[in-house]
Amino acid sequence: MEAVYFSTAEAAEYLGLSESYLAKLRMGTLAEPGPRYLRVGQRAIRYRRTDLDSWMDSKSSDGNFQNVGSC
C-alpha cells in the first residue's frame, strides 16, 4: 500500500481542525500530544494519513466520561 502524505492545510481539513491547532500540537504548547508528523527540509511538515487516523482513533471515548471538578 502506498503512503499518503498531507500538508498541514490538508491534514487540518481532513481532521476538521485548524492549522494553528495542529501547529500548537506540534510545538508541544498543549497538554496533549498531537499526531505524528514528518519534517521535510527546514520548513515543510507532512502528515501520513495512517498517523492521522491512528491519532483520531486514540481520541475515542470508552463511554466512561467523568466530568471532574463540576458541581
PAZAPA-4460 file (N, C-alpha, C; in steps of 0.05 Angstrom, whole numbers, plus 32768, in hexadecimal, padded with zeros to 4 digits):
% residues 71
    n_x    n_y    n_z   ca_x   ca_y   ca_z    c_x    c_y    c_z   seq   type   mol
   8011   7FE9   8000   8000   8000   8000   8012   8019   8000     1      M     A
   800B   802C   7FF0   801A   8045   7FED   8012   8059   8003     2      E     A
   8026   8064   8010   8020   8078   8025   8015   8092   8019     3      A     A
   8002   809E   8027   7FF6   80B7   801F   7FFF   80CC   8032     4      V     A
   800A   80E2   8028   8015   80F8   8039   8004   8111   8035     5      Y     A
   7FFF   811F   804B   7FF0   8137   804A   8001   814F   8054     6      F     A
   7FFD   8166   8048   8009   817F   8053   7FF9   8186   806C     7      S     A
   8002   819A   807A   7FF4   81A2   8092   7FD7   81AB   808B     8      T     A
   7FD4   81BA   8076   7FB9   81C3   806E   7FA7   81AC   8067     9      A     A
   7FB2   8198   8058   7FA2   8180   8051   7F9C   8170   806A    10      E     A
   7FAF   816D   807C   7FAA   815D   8094   7F95   816B   80A5    11      A     A
   7F96   8185   80A7   7F83   8193   80B7   7F67   8190   80AC    12      A     A
   7F64   8191   8091   7F4A   818D   8085   7F41   8170   8089    13      E     A
   7F52   815D   8085   7F4C   8141   8089   7F41   813B   80A5    14      Y     A
   7F4E   8148   80B9   7F46   8143   80D5   7F30   8156   80DF    15      L     A
   7F2A   816B   80D0   7F16   817E   80D8   7F21   8190   80EE    16      G     A
   7F3B   8196   80ED   7F48   81A7   8101   7F54   81BF   80F3    17      L     A
   7F5D   81D2   8102   7F6B   81E9   80F6   7F89   81E3   80F3    18      S     A
   7F95   81F1   80E0   7FB2   81EE   80DC   7FC1   81F7   80F5    19      E     A
   7FB7   820C   8102   7FC4   8217   811A   7FC3   8203   8131    20      S     A
   7FAD   81F4   8133   7FAB   81E0   8148   7FBF   81C9   8143    21      Y     A
   7FC2   81C1   812A   7FD6   81AC   8124   7FF3   81B7   812A    22      L     A
   7FF8   81D0   8124   8012   81DC   812A   8017   81DC   8148    23      A     A
   8003   81E3   8158   8006   81E3   8175   800B   81C6   8180    24      K     A
   7FFE   81B3   8174   8003   8197   817C   8020   818F   8175    25      L     A
   802A   8198   815E   8045   8192   8155   805A   819F   8168    26      R     A
   8054   81B7   8170   8067   81C6   8181   8066   81BD   819E    27      M     A
   8053   81AD   81A5   8051   81A4   81C1   8046   81B9   81D4    28      G     A
   8038   81CD   81CA   802D   81E1   81DC   8013   81D9   81E9    29      T     A
   8008   81C2   81E1   7FF0   81B8   81ED   7FF6   819F   81FE    30      L     A
   7FE5   8198   8210   7FEA   8182   8222   7FEA   8167   8214    31      A     A
   7FDA   8165   81FE   7FD8   814B   81F0   7FEC   814A   81D9    32      E     A
   7FF5   8132   81D3   8006   812F   81BC   7FF6   812F   81A2    33      P     A
   8002   8138   818D   7FF5   8139   8173   7FFC   8121   8162    34      G     A
   7FF2   8121   814A   7FF8   810A   8138   8015   810B   812F    35      P     A
   8020   80F4   8129   803C   80F3   811F   803E   8102   8105    36      R     A
   8055   810D   8100   805A   811C   80E7   8076   8119   80DE    37      Y     A
   807B   8121   80C6   8096   8120   80BA   809E   813C   80B3    38      L     A
   80B7   8142   80B8   80C2   815C   80AF   80D3   8156   8096    39      R     A
   80CC   8163   8080   80DA   815F   8067   80E9   8179   8061    40      V     A
   8103   8179   8063   8113   8191   8061   8110   81A1   807B    41      G     A
   8113   81BB   8079   8112   81CC   8091   80F5   81D5   8097    42      Q     A
   80E4   81D6   8084   80CA   81E3   8089   80B2   81D1   8083    43      R     A
   80B4   81BF   8070   809D   81AF   8068   8096   819A   807C    44      A     A
   807C   8199   8084   8072   8185   8096   805E   8174   8087    45      I     A
   8060   815A   808B   804E   8147   807E   8043   8134   8092    46      R     A
   802A   812C   808E   801D   8118   80A0   8015   8100   808F    47      Y     A
   801A   80E8   8099   8010   80D0   808B   7FF3   80CD   8093    48      R     A
   7FE3   80C5   807F   7FC7   80C0   8085   7FC3   80AB   809B    49      R     A
   7FD3   8096   809A   7FD1   8081   80AE   7FD6   808C   80CA    50      T     A
   7FEA   809F   80CD   7FEF   80AB   80E7   7FD8   80BC   80F0    51      D     A
   7FCC   80CB   80DE   7FB5   80DB   80E5   7F9D   80CA   80EE    52      L     A
   7F99   80B4   80E0   7F83   80A2   80E8   7F89   8095   8103    53      D     A
   7FA1   808D   8108   7FA9   8081   8122   7FA5   8095   8138    54      S     A
   7FAD   80AE   8134   7FAA   80C3   8148   7F8D   80C7   814E    55      W     A
   7F7C   80C9   813A   7F5F   80CD   813E   7F53   80B5   814D    56      M     A
   7F5C   809D   8145   7F52   8085   8153   7F59   8085   8171    57      D     A
   7F70   8090   8177   7F79   8092   8193   7F68   80A5   81A4    58      S     A
   7F59   80B7   8196   7F48   80CA   81A3   7F2D   80BF   81A9    59      K     A
   7F27   80A7   81A1   7F0D   809A   81A6   7F07   8097   81C3    60      S     A
   7EEF   809D   81CB   7EE6   809A   81E6   7EDE   807D   81EB    61      S     A
   7EE4   8073   8203   7EDB   8058   820A   7EC0   8058   8217    62      D     A
   7EB3   806F   8217   7E98   8071   8223   7E98   8076   8241    63      G     A
   7EAF   8079   824D   7EB1   807D   826A   7EB9   809A   8270    64      N     A
   7EAD   80AD   8262   7EB4   80C9   8266   7EAC   80D2   8282    65      F     A
   7EBF   80E0   828F   7EBA   80EB   82AA   7EC0   8108   82A9    66      Q     A
   7EAE   8119   82B0   7EB2   8136   82B1   7EBE   813D   82CC    67      N     A
   7ED8   8140   82CD   7EE6   8145   82E6   7EE4   8163   82EC    68      V     A
   7EDE   8169   8305   7EDE   8185   830D   7EC4   8194   830A    69      G     A
   7EAF   8186   8301   7E95   8193   82FE   7E86   8191   8318    70      S     A
   7E73   81A3   831B   7E63   81A4   8334   7E4B   8192   8332    71      C     A
***
